[in-house]
Amino acid sequence: MNSQSNRRAGALALALYCSTLATALALWPSRGSAEGALAVGVPRNVAESGVAIGYSYDYATAQEATEAAMTRCRQRGNETTPSIAGLCVQVGRTFHNQCAVIAMDKEAGTPGYGWGIAPTQSKAAEIALANCEALAGADRRGACEVTSTACDGDAK
């Protein structure tokens, strides 16, 4: 093999390597392409049965995020009240570069729970607490507190 053939072979190998690397990087999930989802299982009487909530964040696709949130919701339902697991549904659409916050009244036998999804953690917490307080009842409104926070992608 002469030097010109060696250069061609080297150039071809470099081009193939660069092409493979570019494809791999395009398929690799980055925080900028992250997806999240929220799923809840709500029975008729939350105070009696509780509520199941599952969330996911930083998934490569909306479908993966939805499946993960639904799986977590069902698992939590099965851990507390198995009949709740079958009630799990996705809340709204998947979210991208946003935060999901869950707020609850932690005392057993109370109906307060809520969630919020927003571009910032503080705004999502504000929404979640307001939703929890609306369901908690007048005597339990002050008992609602943020219990979980998940920020997807570049959200803070």
N, CA, C and O atoms as a GROMACS GRO file, in nm:
protein
  624
    1MET      N    1   0.085  -0.118   0.000
    1MET     CA    2   0.000   0.000   0.000
    1MET      C    3   0.090   0.124   0.000
    1MET      O    4   0.182   0.134   0.081
    2ASN      N    5   0.064   0.218  -0.089
    2ASN     CA    6   0.146   0.338  -0.094
    2ASN      C    7   0.093   0.445   0.001
    2ASN      O    8  -0.011   0.427   0.063
    3SER      N    9   0.166   0.556   0.012
    3SER     CA   10   0.129   0.660   0.108
    3SER      C   11  -0.004   0.725   0.073
    3SER      O   12  -0.079   0.765   0.162
    4GLN      N   13  -0.035   0.737  -0.058
    4GLN     CA   14  -0.164   0.795  -0.096
    4GLN      C   15  -0.278   0.703  -0.054
    4GLN      O   16  -0.382   0.752  -0.009
    5SER      N   17  -0.263   0.574  -0.067
    5SER     CA   18  -0.365   0.478  -0.024
    5SER      C   19  -0.380   0.482   0.127
    5SER      O   20  -0.491   0.471   0.180
    6ASN      N   21  -0.268   0.496   0.197
    6ASN     CA   22  -0.273   0.506   0.343
    6ASN      C   23  -0.350   0.630   0.387
    6ASN      O   24  -0.429   0.625   0.482
    7ARG      N   25  -0.327   0.742   0.318
    7ARG     CA   26  -0.398   0.866   0.351
    7ARG      C   27  -0.548   0.852   0.324
    7ARG      O   28  -0.630   0.898   0.403
    8ARG      N   29  -0.584   0.789   0.213
    8ARG     CA   30  -0.726   0.767   0.182
    8ARG      C   31  -0.791   0.678   0.287
    8ARG      O   32  -0.902   0.705   0.333
    9ALA      N   33  -0.721   0.570   0.324
    9ALA     CA   34  -0.775   0.478   0.424
    9ALA      C   35  -0.790   0.549   0.558
    9ALA      O   36  -0.888   0.530   0.628
   10GLY      N   37  -0.692   0.632   0.592
   10GLY     CA   38  -0.699   0.708   0.718
   10GLY      C   39  -0.812   0.809   0.715
   10GLY      O   40  -0.884   0.825   0.814
   11ALA      N   41  -0.829   0.877   0.602
   11ALA     CA   42  -0.937   0.975   0.589
   11ALA      C   43  -1.073   0.907   0.596
   11ALA      O   44  -1.166   0.959   0.658
   12LEU      N   45  -1.084   0.790   0.532
   12LEU     CA   46  -1.209   0.715   0.536
   12LEU      C   47  -1.241   0.669   0.678
   12LEU      O   48  -1.355   0.678   0.724
   13ALA      N   49  -1.139   0.619   0.749
   13ALA     CA   50  -1.158   0.576   0.887
   13ALA      C   51  -1.199   0.692   0.976
   13ALA      O   52  -1.288   0.677   1.060
   14LEU      N   53  -1.135   0.809   0.958
   14LEU     CA   54  -1.170   0.927   1.036
   14LEU      C   55  -1.313   0.972   1.006
   14LEU      O   56  -1.388   1.007   1.098
   15ALA      N   57  -1.351   0.971   0.879
   15ALA     CA   58  -1.487   1.011   0.841
   15ALA      C   59  -1.590   0.916   0.901
   15ALA      O   60  -1.695   0.959   0.950
   16LEU      N   61  -1.561   0.787   0.897
   16LEU     CA   62  -1.652   0.688   0.955
   16LEU      C   63  -1.664   0.708   1.105
   16LEU      O   64  -1.774   0.702   1.160
   17TYR      N   65  -1.551   0.731   1.173
   17TYR     CA   66  -1.551   0.754   1.318
   17TYR      C   67  -1.634   0.878   1.352
   17TYR      O   68  -1.717   0.875   1.443
   18CYS      N   69  -1.611   0.987   1.279
   18CYS     CA   70  -1.684   1.112   1.305
   18CYS      C   71  -1.833   1.096   1.282
   18CYS      O   72  -1.914   1.148   1.358
   19SER      N   73  -1.869   1.024   1.176
   19SER     CA   74  -2.010   0.999   1.146
   19SER      C   75  -2.076   0.917   1.256
   19SER      O   76  -2.188   0.947   1.298
   20THR      N   77  -2.006   0.813   1.304
   20THR     CA   78  -2.059   0.729   1.411
   20THR      C   79  -2.073   0.809   1.540
   20THR      O   80  -2.173   0.797   1.609
   21LEU      N   81  -1.973   0.890   1.572
   21LEU     CA   82  -1.977   0.973   1.691
   21LEU      C   83  -2.092   1.074   1.683
   21LEU      O   84  -2.163   1.093   1.782
   22ALA      N   85  -2.109   1.138   1.569
   22ALA     CA   86  -2.219   1.235   1.553
   22ALA      C   87  -2.354   1.168   1.570
   22ALA      O   88  -2.443   1.224   1.633
   23THR      N   89  -2.371   1.048   1.516
   23THR     CA   90  -2.497   0.975   1.532
   23THR      C   91  -2.521   0.939   1.677
   23THR      O   92  -2.632   0.956   1.727
   24ALA      N   93  -2.419   0.891   1.746
   24ALA     CA   94  -2.432   0.854   1.887
   24ALA      C   95  -2.469   0.975   1.972
   24ALA      O   96  -2.555   0.966   2.058
   25LEU      N   97  -2.404   1.089   1.948
   25LEU     CA   98  -2.435   1.209   2.025
   25LEU      C   99  -2.575   1.260   1.995
   25LEU      O  100  -2.641   1.312   2.085
   26ALA      N  101  -2.622   1.246   1.875
   26ALA     CA  102  -2.757   1.289   1.841
   26ALA      C  103  -2.862   1.204   1.911
   26ALA      O  104  -2.969   1.254   1.946
   27LEU      N  105  -2.832   1.077   1.933
   27LEU     CA  106  -2.927   0.987   1.998
   27LEU      C  107  -2.915   0.988   2.150
   27LEU      O  108  -3.008   0.945   2.219
   28TRP      N  109  -2.803   1.036   2.203
   28TRP     CA  110  -2.781   1.037   2.347
   28TRP      C  111  -2.873   1.140   2.411
   28TRP      O  112  -2.873   1.256   2.368
   29PRO      N  113  -2.951   1.102   2.513
   29PRO     CA  114  -3.041   1.200   2.575
   29PRO      C  115  -2.961   1.305   2.650
   29PRO      O  116  -2.874   1.273   2.732
   30SER      N  117  -2.990   1.429   2.622
   30SER     CA  118  -2.925   1.537   2.695
   30SER      C  119  -3.028   1.604   2.784
   30SER      O  120  -3.149   1.585   2.766
   31ARG      N  121  -2.982   1.682   2.878
   31ARG     CA  122  -3.077   1.751   2.966
   31ARG      C  123  -3.167   1.843   2.885
   31ARG      O  124  -3.281   1.869   2.925
   32GLY      N  125  -3.120   1.893   2.774
   32GLY     CA  126  -3.202   1.980   2.692
   32GLY      C  127  -3.316   1.907   2.622
   32GLY      O  128  -3.414   1.970   2.584
   33SER      N  129  -3.303   1.775   2.606
   33SER     CA  130  -3.409   1.700   2.540
   33SER      C  131  -3.489   1.617   2.641
   33SER      O  132  -3.564   1.527   2.602
   34ALA      N  133  -3.472   1.645   2.769
   34ALA     CA  134  -3.535   1.566   2.874
   34ALA      C  135  -3.686   1.584   2.876
   34ALA      O  136  -3.739   1.690   2.845
   35GLU      N  137  -3.754   1.475   2.913
   35GLU     CA  138  -3.900   1.475   2.925
   35GLU      C  139  -3.938   1.424   3.063
   35GLU      O  140  -3.869   1.339   3.120
   36GLY      N  141  -4.048   1.474   3.115
   36GLY     CA  142  -4.100   1.429   3.242
   36GLY      C  143  -4.250   1.408   3.233
   36GLY      O  144  -4.315   1.457   3.140
   37ALA      N  145  -4.305   1.335   3.330
   37ALA     CA  146  -4.449   1.309   3.333
   37ALA      C  147  -4.495   1.291   3.477
   37ALA      O  148  -4.416   1.262   3.566
   38LEU      N  149  -4.624   1.309   3.497
   38LEU     CA  150  -4.686   1.295   3.628
   38LEU      C  151  -4.811   1.211   3.612
   38LEU      O  152  -4.891   1.233   3.521
   39ALA      N  153  -4.829   1.113   3.702
   39ALA     CA  154  -4.948   1.027   3.700
   39ALA      C  155  -5.005   1.019   3.841
   39ALA      O  156  -4.930   1.015   3.938
   40VAL      N  157  -5.138   1.018   3.852
   40VAL     CA  158  -5.203   1.007   3.983
   40VAL      C  159  -5.315   0.905   3.979
   40VAL      O  160  -5.378   0.883   3.876
   41GLY      N  161  -5.336   0.843   4.093
   41GLY     CA  162  -5.449   0.753   4.113
   41GLY      C  163  -5.531   0.807   4.228
   41GLY      O  164  -5.486   0.806   4.343
   42VAL      N  165  -5.652   0.854   4.199
   42VAL     CA  166  -5.734   0.921   4.299
   42VAL      C  167  -5.865   0.844   4.319
   42VAL      O  168  -5.947   0.837   4.228
   43PRO      N  169  -5.884   0.787   4.439
   43PRO     CA  170  -6.009   0.718   4.468
   43PRO      C  171  -6.119   0.819   4.505
   43PRO      O  172  -6.093   0.938   4.515
   44ARG      N  173  -6.240   0.771   4.524
   44ARG     CA  174  -6.351   0.860   4.562
   44ARG      C  175  -6.326   0.927   4.696
   44ARG      O  176  -6.359   1.044   4.713
   45ASN      N  177  -6.268   0.853   4.790
   45ASN     CA  178  -6.247   0.907   4.923
   45ASN      C  179  -6.098   0.905   4.955
   45ASN      O  180  -6.045   0.805   5.003
   46VAL      N  181  -6.032   1.015   4.928
   46VAL     CA  182  -5.888   1.026   4.950
   46VAL      C  183  -5.854   1.014   5.099
   46VAL      O  184  -5.755   0.952   5.135
   47ALA      N  185  -5.937   1.073   5.183
   47ALA     CA  186  -5.911   1.067   5.328
   47ALA      C  187  -5.910   0.923   5.377
   47ALA      O  188  -5.835   0.888   5.468
   48GLU      N  189  -5.994   0.839   5.319
   48GLU     CA  190  -6.003   0.700   5.360
   48GLU      C  191  -5.898   0.611   5.294
   48GLU      O  192  -5.838   0.526   5.359
   49SER      N  193  -5.875   0.631   5.165
   49SER     CA  194  -5.789   0.540   5.088
   49SER      C  195  -5.653   0.595   5.052
   49SER      O  196  -5.564   0.517   5.016
   50GLY      N  197  -5.633   0.723   5.060
   50GLY     CA  198  -5.507   0.783   5.019
   50GLY      C  199  -5.506   0.811   4.869
   50GLY      O  200  -5.609   0.799   4.803
   51VAL      N  201  -5.392   0.846   4.818
   51VAL     CA  202  -5.375   0.879   4.677
   51VAL      C  203  -5.240   0.824   4.632
   51VAL      O  204  -5.145   0.822   4.711
   52ALA      N  205  -5.231   0.781   4.508
   52ALA     CA  206  -5.103   0.733   4.453
   52ALA      C  207  -5.053   0.834   4.352
   52ALA      O  208  -5.128   0.880   4.265
   53ILE      N  209  -4.927   0.870   4.363
   53ILE     CA  210  -4.867   0.967   4.271
   53ILE      C  211  -4.732   0.913   4.225
   53ILE      O  212  -4.652   0.867   4.306
   54GLY      N  213  -4.710   0.919   4.095
   54GLY     CA  214  -4.581   0.880   4.039
   54GLY      C  215  -4.535   0.986   3.941
   54GLY      O  216  -4.615   1.042   3.866
   55TYR      N  217  -4.407   1.013   3.942
   55TYR     CA  218  -4.354   1.111   3.847
   55TYR      C  219  -4.223   1.061   3.789
   55TYR      O  220  -4.159   0.971   3.844
   56SER      N  221  -4.185   1.121   3.680
   56SER     CA  222  -4.058   1.089   3.615
   56SER      C  223  -4.001   1.218   3.557
   56SER      O  224  -4.075   1.313   3.531
   57TYR      N  225  -3.871   1.219   3.536
   57TYR     CA  226  -3.808   1.336   3.475
   57TYR      C  227  -3.675   1.294   3.412
   57TYR      O  228  -3.617   1.192   3.447
   58ASP      N  229  -3.630   1.376   3.320
   58ASP     CA  230  -3.504   1.354   3.248
   58ASP      C  231  -3.503   1.226   3.166
   58ASP      O  232  -3.400   1.159   3.155
   59TYR      N  233  -3.617   1.190   3.108
   59TYR     CA  234  -3.624   1.075   3.017
   59TYR      C  235  -3.601   1.123   2.874
   59TYR      O  236  -3.626   1.239   2.842
   60ALA      N  237  -3.553   1.034   2.789
   60ALA     CA  238  -3.520   1.069   2.651
   60ALA      C  239  -3.644   1.100   2.567
   60ALA      O  240  -3.638   1.185   2.479
   61THR      N  241  -3.756   1.032   2.595
   61THR     CA  242  -3.877   1.054   2.515
   61THR      C  243  -3.998   1.072   2.607
   61THR      O  244  -3.996   1.032   2.723
   62ALA      N  245  -4.101   1.132   2.552
   62ALA     CA  246  -4.226   1.151   2.625
   62ALA      C  247  -4.289   1.016   2.661
   62ALA      O  248  -4.344   1.000   2.770
   63GLN      N  249  -4.280   0.920   2.572
   63GLN     CA  250  -4.338   0.788   2.598
   63GLN      C  251  -4.267   0.720   2.715
   63GLN      O  252  -4.333   0.662   2.802
   64GLU      N  253  -4.134   0.727   2.719
   64GLU     CA  254  -4.060   0.667   2.830
   64GLU      C  255  -4.095   0.736   2.962
   64GLU      O  256  -4.110   0.670   3.065
   65ALA      N  257  -4.108   0.868   2.959
   65ALA     CA  258  -4.143   0.943   3.079
   65ALA      C  259  -4.281   0.904   3.128
   65ALA      O  260  -4.302   0.885   3.248
   66THR      N  261  -4.377   0.891   3.037
   66THR     CA  262  -4.513   0.852   3.073
   66THR      C  263  -4.516   0.712   3.132
   66THR      O  264  -4.580   0.689   3.235
   67GLU      N  265  -4.448   0.619   3.068
   67GLU     CA  266  -4.446   0.481   3.118
   67GLU      C  267  -4.385   0.474   3.258
   67GLU      O  268  -4.435   0.402   3.344
   68ALA      N  269  -4.277   0.549   3.281
   68ALA     CA  270  -4.213   0.548   3.412
   68ALA      C  271  -4.303   0.608   3.519
   68ALA      O  272  -4.313   0.553   3.630
   69ALA      N  273  -4.370   0.718   3.489
   69ALA     CA  274  -4.460   0.781   3.586
   69ALA      C  275  -4.577   0.688   3.618
   69ALA      O  276  -4.616   0.676   3.734
   70MET      N  277  -4.633   0.624   3.517
   70MET     CA  278  -4.745   0.531   3.539
   70MET      C  279  -4.700   0.411   3.623
   70MET      O  280  -4.772   0.367   3.713
   71THR      N  281  -4.583   0.358   3.595
   71THR     CA  282  -4.530   0.245   3.672
   71THR      C  283  -4.513   0.284   3.818
   71THR      O  284  -4.551   0.208   3.908
   72ARG      N  285  -4.455   0.399   3.843
   72ARG     CA  286  -4.434   0.444   3.982
   72ARG      C  287  -4.567   0.469   4.052
   72ARG      O  288  -4.581   0.438   4.171
   73CYS      N  289  -4.663   0.524   3.983
   73CYS     CA  290  -4.794   0.548   4.042
   73CYS      C  291  -4.858   0.414   4.082
   73CYS      O  292  -4.909   0.400   4.193
   74ARG      N  293  -4.854   0.318   3.993
   74ARG     CA  294  -4.912   0.186   4.023
   74ARG      C  295  -4.839   0.118   4.139
   74ARG      O  296  -4.902   0.055   4.224
   75GLN      N  297  -4.707   0.130   4.143
   75GLN     CA  298  -4.630   0.072   4.253
   75GLN      C  299  -4.670   0.134   4.386
   75GLN      O  300  -4.689   0.063   4.484
   76ARG      N  301  -4.682   0.265   4.389
   76ARG     CA  302  -4.720   0.333   4.513
   76ARG      C  303  -4.862   0.296   4.554
   76ARG      O  304  -4.892   0.279   4.672
   77GLY      N  305  -4.949   0.283   4.456
   77GLY     CA  306  -5.086   0.240   4.486
   77GLY      C  307  -5.088   0.101   4.546
   77GLY      O  308  -5.159   0.077   4.643
   78ASN      N  309  -5.012   0.010   4.489
   78ASN     CA  310  -5.006  -0.127   4.540
   78ASN      C  311  -4.945  -0.132   4.680
   78ASN      O  312  -4.981  -0.220   4.760
   79GLU      N  313  -4.855  -0.040   4.711
   79GLU     CA  314  -4.793  -0.037   4.844
   79GLU      C  315  -4.891   0.008   4.952
   79GLU      O  316  -4.881  -0.034   5.067
   80THR      N  317  -4.986   0.093   4.915
   80THR     CA  318  -5.079   0.148   5.014
   80THR      C  319  -5.216   0.082   5.006
   80THR      O  320  -5.256   0.007   5.095
   81THR      N  321  -5.287   0.110   4.900
   81THR     CA  322  -5.420   0.054   4.879
   81THR      C  323  -5.425   0.000   4.736
   81THR      O  324  -5.436   0.078   4.642
   82PRO      N  325  -5.417  -0.133   4.718
   82PRO     CA  326  -5.407  -0.191   4.584
   82PRO      C  327  -5.513  -0.143   4.485
   82PRO      O  328  -5.486  -0.136   4.365
   83SER      N  329  -5.632  -0.110   4.532
   83SER     CA  330  -5.736  -0.066   4.438
   83SER      C  331  -5.702   0.068   4.374
   83SER      O  332  -5.755   0.101   4.268
   84ILE      N  333  -5.614   0.146   4.435
   84ILE     CA  334  -5.576   0.276   4.379
   84ILE      C  335  -5.488   0.258   4.256
   84ILE      O  336  -5.494   0.339   4.164
   85ALA      N  337  -5.407   0.153   4.254
   85ALA     CA  338  -5.313   0.131   4.143
   85ALA      C  339  -5.384   0.132   4.008
   85ALA      O  340  -5.330   0.183   3.910
   86GLY      N  341  -5.502   0.075   4.004
   86GLY     CA  342  -5.578   0.071   3.879
   86GLY      C  343  -5.638   0.204   3.839
   86GLY      O  344  -5.689   0.218   3.728
   87LEU      N  345  -5.631   0.302   3.927
   87LEU     CA  346  -5.687   0.435   3.898
   87LEU      C  347  -5.584   0.532   3.840
   87LEU      O  348  -5.619   0.644   3.804
   88CYS      N  349  -5.460   0.491   3.832
   88CYS     CA  350  -5.353   0.581   3.786
   88CYS      C  351  -5.375   0.626   3.642
   88CYS      O  352  -5.398   0.544   3.553
   89VAL      N  353  -5.367   0.756   3.622
   89VAL     CA  354  -5.376   0.815   3.488
   89VAL      C  355  -5.272   0.927   3.479
   89VAL      O  356  -5.234   0.987   3.580
   90GLN      N  357  -5.228   0.953   3.359
   90GLN     CA  358  -5.134   1.062   3.339
   90GLN      C  359  -5.206   1.195   3.357
   90GLN      O  360  -5.319   1.213   3.310
   91VAL      N  361  -5.141   1.287   3.426
   91VAL     CA  362  -5.196   1.420   3.448
   91VAL      C  363  -5.147   1.511   3.336
   91VAL      O  364  -5.027   1.536   3.326
   92GLY      N  365  -5.237   1.560   3.255
   92GLY     CA  366  -5.199   1.650   3.148
   92GLY      C  367  -5.102   1.586   3.050
   92GLY      O  368  -5.105   1.465   3.028
   93ARG      N  369  -5.018   1.668   2.993
   93ARG     CA  370  -4.919   1.620   2.897
   93ARG      C  371  -4.785   1.604   2.967
   93ARG      O  372  -4.769   1.643   3.083
   94THR      N  373  -4.690   1.546   2.897
   94THR     CA  374  -4.555   1.539   2.954
   94THR      C  375  -4.500   1.680   2.966
   94THR      O  376  -4.551   1.773   2.903
   95PHE      N  377  -4.397   1.696   3.045
   95PHE     CA  378  -4.340   1.829   3.061
   95PHE      C  379  -4.193   1.828   3.022
   95PHE      O  380  -4.125   1.726   3.029
   96HIS      N  381  -4.146   1.942   2.982
   96HIS     CA  382  -4.011   1.959   2.928
   96HIS      C  383  -3.954   2.088   2.986
   96HIS      O  384  -4.015   2.194   2.974
   97ASN      N  385  -3.837   2.079   3.050
   97ASN     CA  386  -3.775   2.195   3.114
   97ASN      C  387  -3.870   2.263   3.212
   97ASN      O  388  -3.882   2.386   3.215
   98GLN      N  389  -3.936   2.181   3.293
   98GLN     CA  390  -4.027   2.232   3.396
   98GLN      C  391  -4.008   2.151   3.523
   98GLN      O  392  -3.940   2.049   3.524
   99CYS      N  393  -4.070   2.198   3.630
   99CYS     CA  394  -4.066   2.129   3.758
   99CYS      C  395  -4.204   2.077   3.793
   99CYS      O  396  -4.305   2.142   3.764
  100ALA      N  397  -4.208   1.961   3.853
  100ALA     CA  398  -4.332   1.904   3.908
  100ALA      C  399  -4.315   1.899   4.059
  100ALA      O  400  -4.214   1.851   4.109
  101VAL      N  401  -4.415   1.949   4.130
  101VAL     CA  402  -4.410   1.951   4.276
  101VAL      C  403  -4.538   1.887   4.328
  101VAL      O  404  -4.647   1.910   4.276
  102ILE      N  405  -4.523   1.806   4.431
  102ILE     CA  406  -4.636   1.740   4.496
  102ILE      C  407  -4.645   1.795   4.638
  102ILE      O  408  -4.544   1.806   4.708
  103ALA      N  409  -4.766   1.829   4.681
  103ALA     CA  410  -4.790   1.877   4.817
  103ALA      C  411  -4.897   1.790   4.880
  103ALA      O  412  -4.992   1.749   4.813
  104MET      N  413  -4.881   1.763   5.008
  104MET     CA  414  -4.978   1.678   5.077
  104MET      C  415  -4.994   1.723   5.222
  104MET      O  416  -4.906   1.787   5.280
  105ASP      N  417  -5.109   1.689   5.277
  105ASP     CA  418  -5.131   1.694   5.420
  105ASP      C  419  -5.087   1.557   5.468
  105ASP      O  420  -5.152   1.457   5.436
  106LYS      N  421  -4.980   1.549   5.542
  106LYS     CA  422  -4.920   1.420   5.578
  106LYS      C  423  -4.997   1.342   5.684
  106LYS      O  424  -4.968   1.225   5.708
  107GLU      N  425  -5.092   1.405   5.748
  107GLU     CA  426  -5.166   1.333   5.851
  107GLU      C  427  -5.261   1.232   5.787
  107GLU      O  428  -5.336   1.264   5.695
  108ALA      N  429  -5.257   1.109   5.838
  108ALA     CA  430  -5.344   1.002   5.786
  108ALA      C  431  -5.491   1.041   5.804
  108ALA      O  432  -5.528   1.106   5.902
  109GLY      N  433  -5.571   1.002   5.708
  109GLY     CA  434  -5.714   1.027   5.716
  109GLY      C  435  -5.755   1.168   5.677
  109GLY      O  436  -5.864   1.212   5.711
  110THR      N  437  -5.667   1.238   5.606
  110THR     CA  438  -5.700   1.374   5.561
  110THR      C  439  -5.702   1.378   5.407
  110THR      O  440  -5.632   1.300   5.343
  111PRO      N  441  -5.782   1.467   5.349
  111PRO     CA  442  -5.799   1.467   5.204
  111PRO      C  443  -5.706   1.559   5.125
  111PRO      O  444  -5.718   1.567   5.003
  112GLY      N  445  -5.615   1.628   5.191
  112GLY     CA  446  -5.534   1.727   5.122
  112GLY      C  447  -5.420   1.670   5.039
  112GLY      O  448  -5.333   1.601   5.091
  113TYR      N  449  -5.421   1.700   4.911
  113TYR     CA  450  -5.311   1.666   4.821
  113TYR      C  451  -5.322   1.759   4.700
  113TYR      O  452  -5.430   1.810   4.671
  114GLY      N  453  -5.212   1.779   4.632
  114GLY     CA  454  -5.214   1.862   4.512
  114GLY      C  455  -5.081   1.852   4.439
  114GLY      O  456  -4.983   1.803   4.494
  115TRP      N  457  -5.080   1.898   4.318
  115TRP     CA  458  -4.958   1.898   4.239
  115TRP      C  459  -4.957   2.022   4.152
  115TRP      O  460  -5.061   2.083   4.127
  116GLY      N  461  -4.838   2.057   4.108
  116GLY     CA  462  -4.823   2.170   4.018
  116GLY      C  463  -4.707   2.144   3.924
  116GLY      O  464  -4.607   2.085   3.963
  117ILE      N  465  -4.721   2.190   3.802
  117ILE     CA  466  -4.615   2.182   3.702
  117ILE      C  467  -4.595   2.322   3.647
  117ILE      O  468  -4.690   2.386   3.602
  118ALA      N  469  -4.471   2.370   3.651
  118ALA     CA  470  -4.443   2.506   3.607
  118ALA      C  471  -4.295   2.517   3.568
  118ALA      O  472  -4.216   2.427   3.596
  119PRO      N  473  -4.258   2.627   3.502
  119PRO     CA  474  -4.120   2.645   3.458
  119PRO      C  475  -4.018   2.657   3.572
  119PRO      O  476  -3.899   2.634   3.552
  120THR      N  477  -4.065   2.693   3.693
  120THR     CA  478  -3.974   2.703   3.807
  120THR      C  479  -4.028   2.621   3.923
  120THR      O  480  -4.148   2.596   3.933
  121GLN      N  481  -3.937   2.580   4.010
  121GLN     CA  482  -3.976   2.502   4.127
  121GLN      C  483  -4.067   2.584   4.219
  121GLN      O  484  -4.164   2.531   4.272
  122SER      N  485  -4.037   2.710   4.236
  122SER     CA  486  -4.118   2.793   4.327
  122SER      C  487  -4.260   2.811   4.275
  122SER      O  488  -4.355   2.807   4.354
  123LYS      N  489  -4.277   2.831   4.145
  123LYS     CA  490  -4.412   2.845   4.088
  123LYS      C  491  -4.488   2.713   4.096
  123LYS      O  492  -4.607   2.712   4.127
  124ALA      N  493  -4.420   2.601   4.067
  124ALA     CA  494  -4.486   2.470   4.077
  124ALA      C  495  -4.527   2.442   4.221
  124ALA      O  496  -4.634   2.386   4.244
  125ALA      N  497  -4.444   2.481   4.318
  125ALA     CA  498  -4.478   2.462   4.460
  125ALA      C  499  -4.599   2.547   4.498
  125ALA      O  500  -4.686   2.501   4.572
  126GLU      N  501  -4.604   2.668   4.448
  126GLU     CA  502  -4.718   2.757   4.475
  126GLU      C  503  -4.849   2.693   4.425
  126GLU      O  504  -4.950   2.695   4.496
  127ILE      N  505  -4.846   2.638   4.306
  127ILE     CA  506  -4.964   2.574   4.247
  127ILE      C  507  -5.002   2.449   4.327
  127ILE      O  508  -5.119   2.428   4.358
  128ALA      N  509  -4.902   2.366   4.360
  128ALA     CA  510  -4.928   2.242   4.433
  128ALA      C  511  -4.988   2.270   4.570
  128ALA      O  512  -5.083   2.204   4.611
  129LEU      N  513  -4.934   2.368   4.640
  129LEU     CA  514  -4.986   2.403   4.773
  129LEU      C  515  -5.128   2.458   4.764
  129LEU      O  516  -5.213   2.426   4.847
  130ALA      N  517  -5.155   2.540   4.664
  130ALA     CA  518  -5.290   2.595   4.647
  130ALA      C  519  -5.390   2.483   4.617
  130ALA      O  520  -5.502   2.483   4.670
  131ASN      N  521  -5.350   2.387   4.533
  131ASN     CA  522  -5.439   2.273   4.503
  131ASN      C  523  -5.462   2.187   4.627
  131ASN      O  524  -5.574   2.143   4.651
  132CYS      N  525  -5.358   2.164   4.705
  132CYS     CA  526  -5.370   2.086   4.828
  132CYS      C  527  -5.464   2.156   4.926
  132CYS      O  528  -5.553   2.093   4.984
  133GLU      N  529  -5.442   2.284   4.945
  133GLU     CA  530  -5.524   2.359   5.040
  133GLU      C  531  -5.672   2.362   4.999
  133GLU      O  532  -5.760   2.362   5.084
  134ALA      N  533  -5.696   2.365   4.870
  134ALA     CA  534  -5.836   2.366   4.822
  134ALA      C  535  -5.907   2.236   4.857
  134ALA      O  536  -6.028   2.236   4.882
  135LEU      N  537  -5.835   2.124   4.859
  135LEU     CA  538  -5.895   1.995   4.892
  135LEU      C  539  -5.889   1.962   5.041
  135LEU      O  540  -5.966   1.878   5.089
  136ALA      N  541  -5.799   2.026   5.113
  136ALA     CA  542  -5.775   1.992   5.253
  136ALA      C  543  -5.893   2.029   5.344
  136ALA      O  544  -5.916   1.964   5.446
  137GLY      N  545  -5.966   2.131   5.306
  137GLY     CA  546  -6.073   2.179   5.393
  137GLY      C  547  -6.021   2.292   5.480
  137GLY      O  548  -5.901   2.306   5.503
  138ALA      N  549  -6.115   2.372   5.527
  138ALA     CA  550  -6.079   2.494   5.601
  138ALA      C  551  -5.992   2.466   5.723
  138ALA      O  552  -5.900   2.544   5.751
  139ASP      N  553  -6.018   2.359   5.795
  139ASP     CA  554  -5.944   2.332   5.918
  139ASP      C  555  -5.806   2.268   5.894
  139ASP      O  556  -5.728   2.258   5.989
  140ARG      N  557  -5.773   2.225   5.771
  140ARG     CA  558  -5.646   2.158   5.743
  140ARG      C  559  -5.560   2.233   5.641
  140ARG      O  560  -5.453   2.183   5.604
  141ARG      N  561  -5.602   2.349   5.596
  141ARG     CA  562  -5.527   2.420   5.491
  141ARG      C  563  -5.381   2.444   5.528
  141ARG      O  564  -5.294   2.430   5.443
  142GLY      N  565  -5.354   2.478   5.650
  142GLY     CA  566  -5.216   2.506   5.692
  142GLY      C  567  -5.130   2.382   5.704
  142GLY      O  568  -5.009   2.392   5.724
  143ALA      N  569  -5.191   2.265   5.693
  143ALA     CA  570  -5.115   2.140   5.708
  143ALA      C  571  -5.051   2.093   5.578
  143ALA      O  572  -4.969   2.001   5.580
  144CYS      N  573  -5.084   2.153   5.466
  144CYS     CA  574  -5.027   2.112   5.338
  144CYS      C  575  -4.880   2.154   5.330
  144CYS      O  576  -4.843   2.265   5.368
  145GLU      N  577  -4.798   2.063   5.281
  145GLU     CA  578  -4.656   2.093   5.263
  145GLU      C  579  -4.602   2.020   5.140
  145GLU      O  580  -4.655   1.916   5.100
  146VAL      N  581  -4.499   2.075   5.083
  146VAL     CA  582  -4.435   2.013   4.967
  146VAL      C  583  -4.369   1.884   5.014
  146VAL      O  584  -4.293   1.883   5.111
  147THR      N  585  -4.399   1.775   4.943
  147THR     CA  586  -4.342   1.645   4.979
  147THR      C  587  -4.246   1.592   4.874
  147THR      O  588  -4.159   1.511   4.907
  148SER      N  589  -4.258   1.634   4.749
  148SER     CA  590  -4.170   1.589   4.642
  148SER      C  591  -4.153   1.698   4.538
  148SER      O  592  -4.246   1.773   4.508
  149THR      N  593  -4.034   1.705   4.483
  149THR     CA  594  -4.003   1.799   4.377
  149THR      C  595  -3.914   1.731   4.274
  149THR      O  596  -3.819   1.662   4.310
  150ALA      N  597  -3.946   1.750   4.148
  150ALA     CA  598  -3.864   1.695   4.039
  150ALA      C  599  -3.857   1.798   3.928
  150ALA      O  600  -3.959   1.837   3.872
  151CYS      N  601  -3.737   1.840   3.896
  151CYS     CA  602  -3.719   1.937   3.787
  151CYS      C  603  -3.656   1.867   3.668
  151CYS      O  604  -3.557   1.794   3.682
  152ASP      N  605  -3.712   1.889   3.551
  152ASP     CA  606  -3.673   1.824   3.428
  152ASP      C  607  -3.586   1.916   3.343
  152ASP      O  608  -3.610   2.036   3.337
  153GLY      N  609  -3.488   1.858   3.278
  153GLY     CA  610  -3.406   1.937   3.185
  153GLY      C  611  -3.335   2.051   3.253
  153GLY      O  612  -3.265   2.030   3.352
  154ASP      N  613  -3.352   2.171   3.202
  154ASP     CA  614  -3.282   2.288   3.253
  154ASP      C  615  -3.362   2.366   3.357
  154ASP      O  616  -3.316   2.470   3.404
  155ALA      N  617  -3.480   2.319   3.395
  155ALA     CA  618  -3.564   2.391   3.492
  155ALA      C  619  -3.500   2.388   3.630
  155ALA      O  620  -3.431   2.293   3.666
  156LYS      N  621  -3.523   2.492   3.706
  156LYS     CA  622  -3.471   2.502   3.844
  156LYS      C  623  -3.577   2.555   3.936
  156LYS      O  624  -3.553   2.570   4.055
   0.00000   0.00000   0.00000
